[in-house]
Amino acid sequence: MFHPFEEDLSELKDADLQDRITDLNKKLFTAARLGKKDLLTQVETFVTIYKQEVTRRALTQKLEQDDNDLDQLINVD
């Protein structure tokens, strides 16, 4: 997903990313309570972008671990 105001999320640490998701969720609930549909849509977009980054990082880390596991299984001696 792309948004023109989106920053480079790869530079953020995992903890910072989670903090931003928490903050955005608070803003999301506030916008929903106030009935601000336009704001709600924008905040939902950013929540989705940040959650996708968390998922991408988790998958990348899992793939790296799986690659290392295969190295242990192959014995060329």
N, C-alpha and C positions, 0 to 999 in steps of 0.2 A: 504494500500500500504506500502511496506517496502523498505527501502534503507539502505545499510550498514553504511552510514555516517549520518543517521538521528539521531537527539538527542531526548531526552525525552521532548516532547512538553507539557506534562501536568504540567511541572514546570514553564512554561512561563505564564505571565499575558496576558490578552486579548489585551491590547494595544501593548505589545511587539510582539505578534503574528501578529497583523495588520501591524506593522512597518516592520516586516520581509517580509510579503507578498508584501508590497509596494516596498521594496528594490529588491526583486526577480523579480517583474514585470519590474522594470527598467532594470535589467540585461537581462531579457527575450527579451525586445525590442532591446537592444543593440546587443545581439547575433543574433537576426533575421536580423537586419540591416547589420551586418557584414557577414552574410551567414554562420555562424558557426553551422552547423546542429547537431554535437555531443554535443556541449555545450548547444544548444537550448533544446535538449532532456533531458539533466540532469536538467536544470533549470525548465523546465516544470514539471518534476517529483516532484521536491521540492515544486513548487507552488501548485500542486495537493495535496501533503501531508499536507501542511499548511492549505489549504482550507477545506480539510476533517476534520481537527482538529477543525476549526471554526464551521463547521456544526455539528460535534459531541457535542461540548459544547452547542450550541444553542438547539439541541434536548434534551440534558440532562436537561438543565434549563427548557425547556418547559414541559418535563415530570414531573419534580419536582413541578412545578406550578400547573399542572393538578392534581397531587396527593393531593396537599394541597386544591385545590378547592373541591374535592370530600369529604374531611373531613368536610367541611362546610355544605355539603348537608345532611349528615347522622346525624340524631338526635336519640340517644338511650334512651333518658329520657322518 
